Amino acid sequence: MQGTTNEISGCEVCGGTKLVPILDLGLHPMCDDLVAVGDSRVCKEYPIDILFCETCRTAHQRYQVPQQDLFPRTYHYRSRFTADVLNGMKSLVEAVEQRFGSLQGKLALDVGCNDGSLLGFFRDKGARTVGIEPTGAAADARKAGHPVYNEFLSEEVADRLVAEHGKPDFIVFTNVFAHIEDLGAVLRALERLVSPTTVIVIENHYLGAVLDGNQFDTFYHEHPRTYSYSSFVHIAKSLGLGLAEVEFPARYGGNIRVFLAPGEAGAPVSDAVRDVLAREEGYRDRFAQMAANVEIWRKNKRAEIEALVKQHGKLRAKAFPGRAAILVKLLGLSDDHILAVHEKPGSMKIGNYLPGTRIPIVSDDELWAQADKSKPLINMAWHISKEIRGYLTKAGYTGPIIDILSAEDFKA
């Protein structure tokens, strides 16, 4: 069954009308549509058809799933379960402090604050904190002691927040800006939140890193847009701000982190930024190779997994990041191939099926209880492979760990 979507007709970043189709991955379930084990409900599927704007070099989902469907109150993801995410958050706060000085007494707003993990790092530096979070994760953030608006960011929410807390010194989006359905509405809300000294910090997947690493699984429905540096040049201009600095953290396979601040508009462009802009000019042509690489990966990885199943029987897998839903669907994996996927104890994903399958998500405790820990294991969180391998090794798992996507898969 296919779900309802909104089809875009123009670029939401620069307003351009010439969007080029560059990657069609077919129909997929939403990555957080987790059906309880034993429930016969079948997930709706939605197209993943990527368009590219050559003006601002932004990749868009042609068909966008309404935000209320993508981020319901029952949303399962929690930041605190992933060490790489927490390390990245700590690094971001340190970068803010290093560039802008002491955070003591400053007001930090985290938009899409999830369980409040990032706000905790700001609080550790003496900052006052407030969050906006539309899902049930808001309760976790409140429990951690942060005031949170359990809503989507809007102009009305922005006005209420300013009236109750004042204008933030820092507004932060970490792997959230790509999740925004109505970008124009969020930019209008930001205009109400910013003061003459407010700094906006945005960190997200970087389109260049997505292309470099064949990370086509980042184009899941929760990401209506994937940004380049050029994208943020246009966004900063629309807010009347300048790009004070850009960084490229390694987390999630390659992110972009931008600092938008007043007084930076019209600042000289550095040689490093010119190099970035020059590389981004070739992005459209690189998507053709990515489309070909998807088929090479699918053929190679499917053959590898089928050979392992034939030799060892059904396999176990580790971790279910949302992006893995695309890989599972493209490979046609089912409970004929995967016995179960293991998550850390306490994960809200446990007790459900992987979207679109009848593969159960169970606790790591069941993995540790296995007498034979030498069998091959599929790592679905391939983008944090080092973290997963270290975790499994420390727990005494001795079997080979096969990343569901790796550079070796793209060799024809």
Kinemage of the C-alpha trace (Angstrom):
@kinemage 1
@onewidth
@group {chain A} dominant
@subgroup {mainchain}
@vectorlist {calphas} color= white
{ca met a 1} P 0.000 0.000 0.000
{ca gln a 2} L 1.386 3.411 -0.993
{ca gly a 3} L 1.111 6.312 1.433
{ca thr a 4} L 0.156 9.922 0.761
{ca thr a 5} L 2.909 12.428 -0.055
{ca asn a 6} L 3.310 16.047 -1.107
{ca glu a 7} L 5.131 16.519 -4.416
{ca ile a 8} L 7.399 19.563 -4.607
{ca ser a 9} L 7.584 21.705 -7.738
{ca gly a 10} L 10.519 23.971 -6.928
{ca cys a 11} L 13.630 24.324 -4.808
{ca glu a 12} L 12.790 25.077 -1.184
{ca val a 13} L 16.210 26.629 -0.565
{ca cys a 14} L 16.726 29.117 -3.396
{ca gly a 15} L 13.304 29.162 -5.078
{ca gly a 16} L 14.594 27.756 -8.354
{ca thr a 17} L 12.174 25.894 -10.609
{ca lys a 18} L 14.605 23.697 -12.550
{ca leu a 19} L 14.961 20.510 -10.516
{ca val a 20} L 16.697 17.581 -12.193
{ca pro a 21} L 15.772 13.940 -11.403
{ca ile a 22} L 19.015 12.219 -10.402
{ca leu a 23} L 18.276 9.122 -8.277
{ca asp a 24} L 15.208 6.882 -8.000
{ca leu a 25} L 15.386 4.243 -5.248
{ca gly a 26} L 11.805 3.029 -5.570
{ca leu a 27} L 9.183 2.516 -2.854
{ca his a 28} L 10.171 2.143 0.809
{ca pro a 29} L 8.505 2.057 4.238
{ca met a 30} L 9.173 4.904 6.638
{ca cys a 31} L 12.254 4.062 8.668
{ca asp a 32} L 10.524 4.460 12.039
{ca asp a 33} L 7.319 2.636 11.085
{ca leu a 34} L 7.988 -0.186 13.523
{ca val a 35} L 5.202 -2.757 13.742
{ca ala a 36} L 4.921 -4.594 17.074
{ca val a 37} L 5.944 -8.257 16.957
{ca gly a 38} L 2.810 -10.327 16.401
{ca asp a 39} L 0.876 -7.483 14.742
{ca ser a 40} L -0.196 -8.254 11.165
{ca arg a 41} L -0.207 -4.616 10.054
{ca val a 42} L 1.648 -3.965 6.786
{ca cys a 43} L 3.729 -0.781 6.456
{ca lys a 44} L 2.734 1.767 3.858
{ca glu a 45} L 5.442 2.553 1.319
{ca tyr a 46} L 6.491 5.872 -0.143
{ca pro a 47} L 8.700 6.743 -3.136
{ca ile a 48} L 12.290 7.893 -2.758
{ca asp a 49} L 12.933 9.949 -5.878
{ca ile a 50} L 15.709 12.528 -5.535
{ca leu a 51} L 15.765 15.829 -7.420
{ca phe a 52} L 18.756 18.160 -7.659
{ca cys a 53} L 18.827 21.950 -7.834
{ca glu a 54} L 21.824 23.111 -9.860
{ca thr a 55} L 21.524 26.669 -8.553
{ca cys a 56} L 22.058 26.008 -4.847
{ca arg a 57} L 23.196 22.357 -5.207
{ca thr a 58} L 20.599 20.934 -2.845
{ca ala a 59} L 19.181 17.421 -3.183
{ca his a 60} L 15.431 17.140 -2.520
{ca gln a 61} L 12.929 14.378 -1.950
{ca arg a 62} L 10.471 14.822 -4.804
{ca tyr a 63} L 7.686 13.223 -2.747
{ca gln a 64} L 7.649 14.380 0.858
{ca val a 65} L 5.909 12.487 3.635
{ca pro a 66} L 3.946 14.788 6.013
{ca gln a 67} L 5.959 15.562 9.147
{ca gln a 68} L 3.191 14.328 11.461
{ca asp a 69} L 3.561 10.869 9.889
{ca leu a 70} L 7.359 10.877 10.003
{ca phe a 71} L 7.669 12.143 13.567
{ca pro a 72} L 4.712 10.893 15.622
{ca arg a 73} L 4.538 10.978 19.397
{ca thr a 74} L 5.643 7.320 19.362
{ca tyr a 75} L 8.929 8.065 17.540
{ca his a 76} L 11.479 5.470 18.704
{ca tyr a 77} L 14.903 7.107 18.224
{ca arg a 78} L 16.848 8.345 21.263
{ca ser a 79} L 20.223 10.086 20.958
{ca arg a 80} L 21.667 8.689 24.167
{ca phe a 81} L 22.048 5.152 22.803
{ca thr a 82} L 24.739 6.040 20.234
{ca ala a 83} L 28.232 6.985 21.443
{ca asp a 84} L 29.168 8.530 18.086
{ca val a 85} L 26.194 10.883 18.321
{ca leu a 86} L 27.060 11.896 21.874
{ca asn a 87} L 30.715 12.485 20.966
{ca gly a 88} L 29.612 14.664 18.050
{ca met a 89} L 27.343 16.701 20.319
{ca lys a 90} L 30.125 17.264 22.819
{ca ser a 91} L 32.412 18.348 19.975
{ca leu a 92} L 29.813 20.812 18.699
{ca val a 93} L 29.420 22.488 22.088
{ca glu a 94} L 33.193 22.734 22.463
{ca ala a 95} L 33.409 24.300 18.988
{ca val a 96} L 30.787 26.892 19.944
{ca glu a 97} L 32.631 27.727 23.160
{ca gln a 98} L 35.983 27.961 21.388
{ca arg a 99} L 34.684 30.354 18.737
{ca phe a 100} L 32.244 32.491 20.751
{ca gly a 101} L 33.616 32.366 24.308
{ca ser a 102} L 32.190 31.306 27.633
{ca leu a 103} L 28.691 29.820 27.556
{ca gln a 104} L 28.032 30.676 31.216
{ca gly a 105} L 24.521 32.118 31.480
{ca lys a 106} L 23.903 32.014 27.725
{ca leu a 107} L 20.561 30.700 26.451
{ca ala a 108} L 20.902 27.687 24.129
{ca leu a 109} L 17.903 26.490 22.117
{ca asp a 110} L 18.078 23.027 20.566
{ca val a 111} L 15.488 22.554 17.819
{ca gly a 112} L 14.611 18.870 17.574
{ca cys a 113} L 16.237 18.239 20.942
{ca asn a 114} L 15.123 14.586 21.172
{ca asp a 115} L 16.003 13.297 24.656
{ca gly a 116} L 17.958 16.433 25.633
{ca ser a 117} L 21.428 14.950 25.198
{ca leu a 118} L 22.865 18.017 23.426
{ca leu a 119} L 21.235 20.378 25.913
{ca gly a 120} L 23.007 18.447 28.663
{ca phe a 121} L 26.394 19.320 27.165
{ca phe a 122} L 25.410 22.995 26.978
{ca arg a 123} L 24.262 22.886 30.596
{ca asp a 124} L 27.595 21.363 31.618
{ca lys a 125} L 29.201 24.558 30.288
{ca gly a 126} L 26.918 26.756 32.407
{ca ala a 127} L 24.373 27.608 29.721
{ca arg a 128} L 20.647 27.947 30.259
{ca thr a 129} L 18.743 25.508 28.055
{ca val a 130} L 15.442 25.149 26.237
{ca gly a 131} L 14.326 22.651 23.612
{ca ile a 132} L 11.714 22.123 20.922
{ca glu a 133} L 10.774 18.502 20.228
{ca pro a 134} L 7.538 17.282 18.572
{ca thr a 135} L 7.810 13.603 19.546
{ca gly a 136} L 7.499 11.678 22.783
{ca ala a 137} L 11.253 12.111 23.293
{ca ala a 138} L 10.359 15.508 24.781
{ca ala a 139} L 9.417 13.712 27.999
{ca asp a 140} L 12.967 12.360 28.277
{ca ala a 141} L 14.414 15.857 27.869
{ca arg a 142} L 12.057 17.265 30.489
{ca lys a 143} L 12.984 14.455 32.851
{ca ala a 144} L 16.611 15.523 32.387
{ca gly a 145} L 15.644 18.985 33.627
{ca his a 146} L 15.263 20.969 30.406
{ca pro a 147} L 12.196 23.082 29.562
{ca val a 148} L 10.819 21.728 26.281
{ca tyr a 149} L 8.050 22.743 23.866
{ca asn a 150} L 6.490 19.468 22.704
{ca glu a 151} L 5.627 20.833 19.260
{ca phe a 152} L 7.042 21.459 15.807
{ca leu a 153} L 8.856 24.786 15.412
{ca ser a 154} L 6.473 27.457 14.134
{ca glu a 155} L 6.112 31.221 14.306
{ca glu a 156} L 3.605 30.841 17.152
{ca val a 157} L 5.952 28.596 19.138
{ca ala a 158} L 8.816 31.026 18.488
{ca asp a 159} L 6.789 33.951 19.856
{ca arg a 160} L 5.846 31.978 22.982
{ca leu a 161} L 9.417 30.894 23.582
{ca val a 162} L 10.747 34.449 23.309
{ca ala a 163} L 8.043 35.732 25.664
{ca glu a 164} L 8.865 33.063 28.260
{ca his a 165} L 12.647 32.731 27.947
{ca gly a 166} L 13.922 35.642 25.865
{ca lys a 167} L 15.767 35.430 22.558
{ca pro a 168} L 18.373 32.654 22.448
{ca asp a 169} L 22.068 33.361 22.232
{ca phe a 170} L 22.511 30.115 20.293
{ca ile a 171} L 20.017 28.188 18.169
{ca val a 172} L 21.223 24.709 17.288
{ca phe a 173} L 20.043 22.101 14.769
{ca thr a 174} L 21.984 18.814 14.897
{ca asn a 175} L 20.983 16.377 12.162
{ca val a 176} L 17.577 18.043 12.264
{ca phe a 177} L 17.686 20.710 9.558
{ca ala a 178} L 17.374 18.027 6.882
{ca his a 179} L 14.196 16.772 8.608
{ca ile a 180} L 12.232 19.996 8.124
{ca glu a 181} L 9.117 19.645 5.969
{ca asp a 182} L 8.264 23.334 5.396
{ca leu a 183} L 11.611 25.106 5.238
{ca gly a 184} L 10.038 28.503 4.578
{ca ala a 185} L 7.931 28.294 7.739
{ca val a 186} L 10.981 27.394 9.832
{ca leu a 187} L 12.994 30.276 8.404
{ca arg a 188} L 10.132 32.656 9.272
{ca ala a 189} L 10.117 31.260 12.814
{ca leu a 190} L 13.882 31.779 13.053
{ca glu a 191} L 13.458 35.423 12.091
{ca arg a 192} L 11.311 35.815 15.207
{ca leu a 193} L 13.831 34.034 17.419
{ca val a 194} L 17.074 35.758 16.442
{ca ser a 195} L 18.455 38.863 18.077
{ca pro a 196} L 21.283 41.047 16.699
{ca thr a 197} L 23.737 38.735 18.492
{ca thr a 198} L 22.143 35.302 18.004
{ca val a 199} L 24.284 32.590 16.400
{ca ile a 200} L 22.643 29.706 14.524
{ca val a 201} L 24.576 26.432 14.392
{ca ile a 202} L 23.469 23.781 11.903
{ca glu a 203} L 25.027 20.354 11.475
{ca asn a 204} L 23.794 17.812 8.955
{ca his a 205} L 24.873 15.203 6.459
{ca tyr a 206} L 26.992 16.863 3.780
{ca leu a 207} L 25.992 16.134 0.211
{ca gly a 208} L 29.635 15.920 -0.830
{ca ala a 209} L 30.325 13.197 1.745
{ca val a 210} L 27.171 11.353 0.690
{ca leu a 211} L 28.510 11.241 -2.867
{ca asp a 212} L 32.081 10.429 -1.805
{ca gly a 213} L 30.987 7.460 0.300
{ca asn a 214} L 28.078 6.194 -1.808
{ca gln a 215} L 25.818 6.882 1.170
{ca phe a 216} L 22.585 6.592 -0.793
{ca asp a 217} L 20.902 5.244 2.339
{ca thr a 218} L 20.910 8.772 3.778
{ca phe a 219} L 18.140 9.634 1.310
{ca tyr a 220} L 15.447 8.213 3.552
{ca his a 221} L 12.069 9.912 3.920
{ca glu a 222} L 12.993 11.788 7.092
{ca his a 223} L 15.458 13.831 5.005
{ca pro a 224} L 13.423 16.012 2.625
{ca arg a 225} L 16.675 17.779 1.757
{ca thr a 226} L 20.409 17.051 1.748
{ca tyr a 227} L 22.551 20.176 1.818
{ca ser a 228} L 25.762 21.421 0.259
{ca tyr a 229} L 27.760 24.435 1.392
{ca ser a 230} L 26.101 26.343 -1.447
{ca ser a 231} L 22.711 25.514 0.102
{ca phe a 232} L 23.676 27.287 3.310
{ca val a 233} L 24.948 30.338 1.445
{ca his a 234} L 21.391 30.820 0.192
{ca ile a 235} L 19.808 30.043 3.576
{ca ala a 236} L 22.080 32.527 5.386
{ca lys a 237} L 21.230 35.210 2.839
{ca ser a 238} L 17.495 34.631 3.298
{ca leu a 239} L 17.923 35.234 7.046
{ca gly a 240} L 20.114 38.295 6.579
{ca leu a 241} L 23.031 36.506 8.207
{ca gly a 242} L 26.494 35.521 7.075
{ca leu a 243} L 28.386 32.246 7.199
{ca ala a 244} L 30.858 32.850 9.980
{ca glu a 245} L 32.548 29.472 9.643
{ca val a 246} L 32.149 26.013 8.116
{ca glu a 247} L 33.512 22.715 9.422
{ca phe a 248} L 33.271 19.164 8.137
{ca pro a 249} L 33.041 16.753 11.104
{ca ala a 250} L 33.664 13.092 10.336
{ca arg a 251} L 30.607 11.771 12.187
{ca tyr a 252} L 27.853 9.933 10.288
{ca gly a 253} L 30.227 9.373 7.388
{ca gly a 254} L 30.742 13.102 6.825
{ca asn a 255} L 28.760 16.106 8.070
{ca ile a 256} L 28.750 19.818 7.409
{ca arg a 257} L 28.582 22.224 10.353
{ca val a 258} L 27.891 25.893 9.651
{ca phe a 259} L 27.806 28.893 11.968
{ca leu a 260} L 25.399 31.630 10.859
{ca ala a 261} L 25.952 34.957 12.578
{ca pro a 262} L 25.111 38.647 12.141
{ca gly a 263} L 27.820 40.914 10.805
{ca glu a 264} L 29.349 38.180 8.669
{ca ala a 265} L 27.442 38.934 5.455
{ca gly a 266} L 29.781 40.213 2.765
{ca ala a 267} L 32.883 38.868 4.494
{ca pro a 268} L 35.711 37.815 2.142
{ca val a 269} L 35.513 34.254 0.828
{ca ser a 270} L 38.540 32.172 1.808
{ca asp a 271} L 40.518 29.994 -0.580
{ca ala a 272} L 39.281 26.904 1.289
{ca val a 273} L 35.648 27.915 0.721
{ca arg a 274} L 36.362 28.609 -2.962
{ca asp a 275} L 37.712 25.063 -3.244
{ca val a 276} L 34.545 23.669 -1.657
{ca leu a 277} L 32.328 25.659 -4.022
{ca ala a 278} L 34.385 24.529 -7.014
{ca arg a 279} L 34.002 20.857 -6.066
{ca glu a 280} L 30.266 21.290 -5.602
{ca glu a 281} L 29.921 22.400 -9.220
{ca gly a 282} L 30.364 18.775 -10.305
{ca tyr a 283} L 27.740 17.214 -8.043
{ca arg a 284} L 25.061 16.644 -10.671
{ca asp a 285} L 27.338 14.522 -12.847
{ca arg a 286} L 28.432 12.414 -9.860
{ca phe a 287} L 24.890 11.191 -9.214
{ca ala a 288} L 25.017 9.101 -12.399
{ca gln a 289} L 27.883 7.088 -10.909
{ca met a 290} L 26.041 6.754 -7.612
{ca ala a 291} L 23.006 5.258 -9.390
{ca ala a 292} L 25.274 2.705 -11.082
{ca asn a 293} L 26.995 1.959 -7.775
{ca val a 294} L 23.680 1.172 -6.100
{ca glu a 295} L 23.188 -1.713 -8.530
{ca ile a 296} L 26.773 -2.949 -8.092
{ca trp a 297} L 26.364 -2.923 -4.293
{ca arg a 298} L 23.008 -4.665 -4.450
{ca lys a 299} L 24.320 -7.501 -6.611
{ca asn a 300} L 27.499 -8.024 -4.572
{ca lys a 301} L 25.999 -7.730 -1.101
{ca arg a 302} L 22.984 -9.901 -1.901
{ca ala a 303} L 25.284 -12.646 -3.193
{ca glu a 304} L 27.498 -12.361 -0.095
{ca ile a 305} L 24.586 -12.629 2.332
{ca glu a 306} L 22.948 -15.506 0.465
{ca ala a 307} L 26.247 -17.426 0.544
{ca leu a 308} L 26.538 -16.849 4.296
{ca val a 309} L 22.957 -17.985 4.892
{ca lys a 310} L 23.548 -21.111 2.829
{ca gln a 311} L 26.633 -21.922 4.915
{ca his a 312} L 25.502 -20.880 8.403
{ca gly a 313} L 21.715 -20.692 8.290
{ca lys a 314} L 19.789 -17.568 9.195
{ca leu a 315} L 22.068 -14.768 10.379
{ca arg a 316} L 21.815 -12.374 13.284
{ca ala a 317} L 22.344 -8.662 12.792
{ca lys a 318} L 23.455 -5.782 15.013
{ca ala a 319} L 21.738 -2.389 15.322
{ca phe a 320} L 18.918 -0.794 13.401
{ca pro a 321} L 19.615 2.817 12.453
{ca gly a 322} L 16.703 4.189 10.436
{ca arg a 323} L 18.765 4.514 7.282
{ca ala a 324} L 19.225 0.724 7.176
{ca ala a 325} L 15.569 0.332 6.176
{ca ile a 326} L 16.531 1.389 2.635
{ca leu a 327} L 19.318 -1.172 2.453
{ca val a 328} L 17.120 -3.997 3.760
{ca lys a 329} L 14.433 -3.206 1.180
{ca leu a 330} L 16.853 -2.866 -1.743
{ca leu a 331} L 18.476 -6.194 -0.865
{ca gly a 332} L 15.122 -7.905 -0.425
{ca leu a 333} L 16.119 -9.215 3.002
{ca ser a 334} L 13.497 -11.007 5.076
{ca asp a 335} L 13.189 -13.362 8.022
{ca asp a 336} L 14.415 -16.045 5.613
{ca his a 337} L 17.836 -14.356 5.810
{ca ile a 338} L 17.934 -12.562 9.176
{ca leu a 339} L 16.863 -14.302 12.374
{ca ala a 340} L 16.839 -11.123 14.470
{ca val a 341} L 18.419 -7.691 14.796
{ca his a 342} L 19.936 -6.810 18.167
{ca glu a 343} L 19.706 -3.421 19.876
{ca lys a 344} L 21.092 -2.188 23.186
{ca pro a 345} L 18.884 -3.025 26.196
{ca gly a 346} L 16.439 -0.190 26.774
{ca ser a 347} L 16.078 0.720 23.092
{ca met a 348} L 12.482 1.552 22.244
{ca lys a 349} L 12.881 -0.359 18.984
{ca ile a 350} L 12.994 -3.713 20.787
{ca gly a 351} L 9.813 -5.767 20.422
{ca asn a 352} L 9.077 -4.518 16.915
{ca tyr a 353} L 9.761 -5.680 13.384
{ca leu a 354} L 12.121 -3.933 10.983
{ca pro a 355} L 9.927 -1.782 8.712
{ca gly a 356} L 8.416 -3.759 5.853
{ca thr a 357} L 9.607 -7.136 7.196
{ca arg a 358} L 8.928 -9.708 9.876
{ca ile a 359} L 12.489 -9.532 11.185
{ca pro a 360} L 12.218 -8.947 14.944
{ca ile a 361} L 14.301 -6.414 16.858
{ca val a 362} L 15.494 -7.935 20.129
{ca ser a 363} L 17.860 -7.068 22.975
{ca asp a 364} L 21.606 -7.578 22.846
{ca asp a 365} L 21.072 -9.766 25.908
{ca glu a 366} L 19.819 -12.500 23.573
{ca leu a 367} L 23.012 -12.214 21.537
{ca trp a 368} L 25.228 -12.515 24.599
{ca ala a 369} L 23.197 -15.576 25.672
{ca gln a 370} L 24.119 -17.486 22.513
{ca ala a 371} L 26.499 -20.367 23.166
{ca asp a 372} L 28.249 -19.839 19.825
{ca lys a 373} L 29.504 -16.284 19.384
{ca ser a 374} L 31.669 -17.109 16.379
{ca lys a 375} L 29.027 -16.972 13.637
{ca pro a 376} L 28.963 -14.153 11.069
{ca leu a 377} L 26.992 -11.084 12.130
{ca ile a 378} L 25.560 -8.393 9.828
{ca asn a 379} L 26.245 -4.835 11.016
{ca met a 380} L 23.419 -2.597 9.828
{ca ala a 381} L 24.997 0.495 11.393
{ca trp a 382} L 27.822 0.409 8.877
{ca his a 383} L 28.394 4.186 9.124
{ca ile a 384} L 29.634 3.724 12.722
{ca ser a 385} L 31.388 0.445 12.043
{ca lys a 386} L 34.315 1.156 14.374
{ca glu a 387} L 31.992 1.843 17.307
{ca ile a 388} L 29.910 -1.288 16.652
{ca arg a 389} L 32.946 -3.544 16.224
{ca gly a 390} L 34.511 -2.245 19.414
{ca tyr a 391} L 31.294 -2.762 21.331
{ca leu a 392} L 30.881 -6.340 20.088
{ca thr a 393} L 34.518 -7.260 20.668
{ca lys a 394} L 34.450 -5.869 24.205
{ca ala a 395} L 31.379 -8.012 24.902
{ca gly a 396} L 33.207 -11.138 23.733
{ca tyr a 397} L 31.764 -11.608 20.259
{ca thr a 398} L 34.396 -13.355 18.110
{ca gly a 399} L 32.589 -13.958 14.802
{ca pro a 400} L 33.217 -12.040 11.577
{ca ile a 401} L 31.280 -8.763 11.348
{ca ile a 402} L 29.981 -7.919 7.881
{ca asp a 403} L 28.978 -4.311 7.241
{ca ile a 404} L 25.770 -4.166 5.227
{ca leu a 405} L 27.462 -1.525 3.078
{ca ser a 406} L 31.233 -1.141 2.585
{ca ala a 407} L 33.644 0.248 0.042
{ca glu a 408} L 34.436 -3.302 -1.135
{ca asp a 409} L 30.823 -3.712 -2.287
{ca phe a 410} L 31.247 -1.223 -5.117
{ca lys a 411} L 33.843 -3.185 -7.055
{ca ala a 412} L 32.224 -4.504 -10.211
